[in-house]
Amino acid sequence: MSRPPQPLSGVRVLDVATFIAAPYCASVLSEFGAEVIKIEQPGDGDPFRRFGTASGRPDSTLAWLSEARNKTSITLDLRHPEGAALFRRLVTLSDVVCENFRPGTLEQWGIGWDDLRAINPGLIMLRVSGYGQTGPYKDRPGFARIAHAFGGLSNLAGMPDGVPVTPGSTSLGDYLAGLYGAVGVLLALLHRRNGGAGQSIDIGLYEAVFRVLDELVPAYAKYGIIREREGAGTRNACPHGHFPTRDGKWVAIACTTDKMFQRLAAVMGRDDLAADDAYGQQDKRLAGRDVVNALVGGWTASMTRADVLDRCLAGDVPAGPLNSVEDMVEDPHFKARENLFSLDVPDVGPVVVPNVVPHLSETPGNIRSLGPALGEGNERIYGDLLGLSGEERARLRDAGVI
């Protein structure tokens, strides 16, 4: 039985952004059927093409191949008047624009929000920047590391009294902003489908980070609590952290309730620890955090990681391995869930990337291609979509416009 069209089939997205945040939004949309045209500067293209590990293809890193999935690349100099004019023509034929220039940049080129909605009232425009389109800091440059810092995450990451760190040293803020951007675009598309006009979506990188810090703000506003770095644990539960094993690995154990700790104590052969006059109540475990963590850590360190996990899971204790990328690639659950996707890329060979999330039962997303070669879609987009003749395309190419 053939499946119905994907949810975003027929939606055209212009991705004029660079690096990760707004382009990631476009990638997510592409996985569920949207046509994404990646617009890059002639000559060099998106600088993200040179970020990360070499792929063996001169114009692409492995990061580019993974994150620019399903996109068609065209080259266009938006700063050139003819380039801006071509972009406006594309906008009249499109549904969504994703951009992450500093606020005011597109306006300087005559292709800001007011300019574009005047020619396409149904346009949806995602605008991601370090600090958003308004406010006293709007003109400051922003990257994920800065967003982690300004948004409050980095101050929480690291060991107590140690150097604050970036969690995982990843571009988490970019990906979070991209996900919020995708939510915003989908909401705007739904609003438009219900008869509303197009609209702009304004996201500051730091806002995406700030939004996921659970009770940080209400706890401070009500009680003046300033949460600091807590290492592998948390102020709200114990034992709730990372513990070493005999084979040099680590496990995560989470006991957020008294019942969970009772089960862990039983697995450890130390039912006495869960007595009311010992550590059976959360407040007593928090007060004796160092002792409790040392007891659990001593127990885990006496066994291999596999043995610890077997015992915890048999006793219904929430536990899991601290996986390296090698662990994840070899793990049968990752394979069963098809979390890894491999595709052959010309001049590169097979490339394995994270697969689509979320899993939809009726209209699942897919990966049709990995990061495109620079300008590979010029002939199709400028010729077939915009109807430019071969002579006109050659003239624009010679002039550096495309």
ABEGO torsion letter per residue (X at the ends): XBBBBBAABGBBBBBABBEAAAAAAAAAAAAAGBBBBBBBBBGAEBAAAABEBBAGBAABBAAAAAAABGBBBBBBBAABAAAAAAAAAAAAABABBBBABBBGAAAAAGABAAAAAAABAABBBBBBBAAEABEAAAABBBBAAAAAAAAGAAAABEBBGBBBBBBGGBBAAAAAAAAAAAAAAAAAAAAAAAGBBBBBBBBBAAAAAAAAAEAAAAAAAAAGBBBBBAEABBAABOBBBBBBBAAGBBBBBBBABAAAAAAAAAAAGBAAAABAABAABAAAAAAAAAAAAAAAAAAAAABBAAAAAAAAAAAGBBBBBBBBAAAAAABAAAAAAGABBBBBBBGAEBBBBBBBOBBBAABBBBBABBBBBBGAAAAAAAAAAAGBBAAAAAAAAAAGAX
